Amino acid sequence: MKHRVMIIDDEQSVRDSLSAVLATYGFRTASCGNAHEALEMIRKSTPDCVVLDVRMPEIDGLALQRMLAQTAANLPVIIITGHADIAMAVQAMRNGASDFIEKPIDDEQLVASIQAAIDQKRHASRSGPDEKSLLARLATLTERERSVAEMVAEGYSSAAIAAAFSISVRTVDHHRASILAKMQATSLPQLIRYLLRILPPKT
């Protein structure tokens, strides 16, 4: 059976483009442009995965995600976001999103993320390293790298981190690359998932 993916984005062009891409990979798709329509469609027929834009009018992606958690528990949600929305995407992951993908969207990355989210739900287990391994990796960071990592996990951009430490954006990017390597993460979303599991929440 083909997996069914719902695309929720207020831009028709984005919905059409993503639907066409996912169809070529064998997914069935449905799409809508606002939260109210999405909730009604999901109540009638729950999809296998949701691809959700974080910025939408009236009810944004974060609010809709919270609603979905109440009406369709364990439904995998992948957030799509612009560069300026990383902090919102991180918050979505704190709230249980499977992944976030920055625009412009890479087709293969999206498909891989959807498949991983569906597989994880099916196996009902958290994949990847355990917390003990992640803490051991975290311990290899320098003091400055640890500080940068904490800000990355909060969703701060490289420019904001640079301003906070009075260093250049290039230096921040160098630190972030080192953090990725030491934490054995292959992408920013994966790094953030690791950090959210082991760093204490900010109060």
C-alpha positions in Angstrom: 0.0 0.0 0.0 1.3 3.5 -0.9 1.8 5.8 2.1 -0.4 8.9 2.2 1.2 12.3 2.9 -0.7 15.5 3.6 1.0 18.7 2.6 -0.2 21.8 4.5 1.0 25.1 3.1 -0.7 28.4 2.3 1.0 28.7 -1.1 -0.7 26.7 -3.9 2.5 26.6 -5.9 4.3 24.9 -3.0 1.5 22.3 -2.5 1.4 21.5 -6.2 5.2 21.2 -6.5 5.6 18.9 -3.5 2.6 16.8 -4.5 4.2 16.3 -7.9 7.5 15.4 -6.4 6.1 12.9 -3.9 3.9 11.3 -6.6 7.0 10.4 -8.6 8.4 8.6 -5.5 5.2 6.6 -5.1 3.4 8.5 -2.3 -0.3 9.3 -2.4 -0.8 13.0 -1.5 -3.5 15.3 -0.2 -3.0 19.0 0.4 -4.7 22.0 1.9 -3.9 25.6 2.6 -5.0 26.3 6.1 -5.3 24.7 9.6 -9.0 24.5 9.7 -9.2 22.6 6.4 -6.3 20.4 7.5 -8.0 19.4 10.8 -11.2 18.5 9.0 -9.4 16.4 6.4 -7.3 14.6 9.0 -10.4 13.8 11.2 -11.9 12.1 8.2 -8.8 10.2 7.1 -5.5 10.2 9.0 -2.5 10.3 6.7 0.8 8.5 7.3 2.8 11.7 7.6 2.2 15.5 7.5 4.5 18.0 5.8 3.7 21.3 7.5 4.7 24.9 6.7 5.6 26.8 9.9 4.3 30.2 8.7 0.7 30.3 7.7 -2.1 32.9 8.2 -4.5 32.8 11.2 -3.2 29.6 12.7 0.5 29.0 12.2 2.3 25.7 12.0 3.3 25.5 15.6 -0.3 26.0 16.8 -1.6 23.4 14.3 1.1 21.0 15.4 -0.2 21.2 18.9 -3.8 20.6 17.7 -2.7 17.6 15.7 -1.0 16.2 18.9 -4.4 16.2 20.5 -6.5 14.9 17.6 -4.1 12.5 15.9 -1.6 11.3 18.4 1.7 9.9 17.0 1.1 11.4 13.6 4.6 12.2 12.2 5.0 15.9 11.3 7.8 17.3 9.2 8.2 21.1 9.4 9.2 23.0 6.3 10.7 26.4 7.1 12.4 29.5 5.7 15.9 30.4 6.9 14.5 33.0 9.3 12.2 30.5 10.9 14.8 28.1 12.4 13.9 29.1 16.0 10.3 28.2 15.3 11.4 24.9 13.7 13.5 24.1 16.8 10.4 24.8 18.9 8.4 22.4 16.7 11.0 19.7 17.3 10.8 20.3 21.0 7.0 19.7 20.6 7.6 16.4 18.9 8.1 17.1 15.2 10.0 14.4 13.3 12.2 16.8 11.4 12.5 20.2 9.8 13.7 21.0 6.3 14.8 24.4 5.1 13.5 26.0 1.9 14.3 25.6 -0.9 13.4 22.0 -0.3 15.7 19.3 -1.6 13.5 16.5 -3.1 15.6 13.6 -1.9 16.0 15.0 1.5 12.2 15.4 1.9 11.5 11.9 0.7 14.2 10.4 3.0 12.8 12.4 5.9 9.2 11.3 5.3 10.2 7.6 4.9 12.3 7.8 8.1 9.4 9.4 10.0 7.0 6.7 8.9 9.5 3.9 9.7 10.1 5.3 13.1 6.4 5.4 13.9 6.0 1.8 12.6 8.8 0.5 14.8 7.7 2.7 17.7 11.3 3.2 18.9 13.8 6.0 19.0 16.6 5.3 16.5 20.1 6.6 16.8 22.6 6.6 19.7 21.6 6.3 23.3 21.9 9.2 25.8 25.1 7.9 27.3 26.8 8.0 23.9 25.5 11.5 23.2 26.7 12.7 26.6 30.1 11.3 25.9 30.2 13.1 22.6 29.0 16.3 24.2 31.9 16.0 26.7 34.4 16.3 23.9 33.3 19.9 23.0 35.3 22.8 24.1 33.8 25.3 26.5 33.1 27.7 23.6 31.7 24.9 21.4 29.4 23.9 24.3 28.1 27.5 24.5 27.5 27.6 20.7 25.8 24.2 20.8 23.4 25.5 23.5 22.5 28.4 21.3 22.1 26.2 18.2 19.7 24.1 20.2 17.7 27.2 21.1 17.3 28.0 17.4 19.7 31.0 17.2 21.2 31.8 13.8 24.9 32.0 13.1 24.6 35.8 13.0 22.9 36.0 16.4 25.5 33.7 17.9 28.3 35.7 16.5 26.8 38.9 18.0 26.4 37.2 21.4 30.1 36.2 21.6 31.5 39.2 19.6 33.0 36.9 17.0 32.6 36.6 13.2 29.9 34.5 11.5 32.7 32.5 9.9 34.0 31.6 13.3 30.6 30.5 14.4 30.2 28.4 11.3 33.6 26.8 12.1 32.5 26.0 15.6 29.2 24.6 14.3 31.1 22.3 11.8 33.3 21.1 14.7 30.2 20.4 16.8 28.6 18.4 14.0 31.7 16.3 13.7 32.2 15.7 17.4 28.5 14.9 17.9 28.6 12.6 14.8 25.6 14.4 13.3 25.2 14.5 9.5 22.8 17.5 9.4 21.6 20.5 11.5 18.2 18.9 12.3 20.0 15.7 13.4 22.3 17.8 15.6 19.4 19.6 17.2 17.6 16.3 17.8 20.7 15.0 19.7 21.1 18.2 21.7 17.5 18.4 22.7 17.8 14.9 24.1 20.7 15.7 26.4 20.8 19.5 27.1 18.7 20.7 30.1 15.7 22.9 28.9 16.1 26.6 29.4 13.9 28.1 32.1 
